[in-house]
Amino acid sequence: MAFLGGYLEHRRKSPIGIQVLWRGWSNLRDLCQGWLLAQIYT
């Protein structure tokens, strides 16, 4: 989730925030919806 939300791994000292997790969750949801749509229309 953090990677999808834009968390940079070179900043390991900084904690993962709720906004980063929320963006990651949103991006994952969009990817899943796109994959499902692709399955329907192929």
MOJOHU-V335708 format. One record per pair of residues at least 24 apart in sequence whose ideal C-beta (glycine too) atoms are under 7 Angstrom apart, sorted by the first residue. I is the first residue (numbers start at 1). J is the second residue. D is the distance in Angstrom with one decimal. If there is no record, write none. Layout:
# MOJOHU-V335708
I;J;D
I;J;D
This chain:
# MOJOHU-V335708
1;25;6.0
1;28;6.9
4;28;5.6
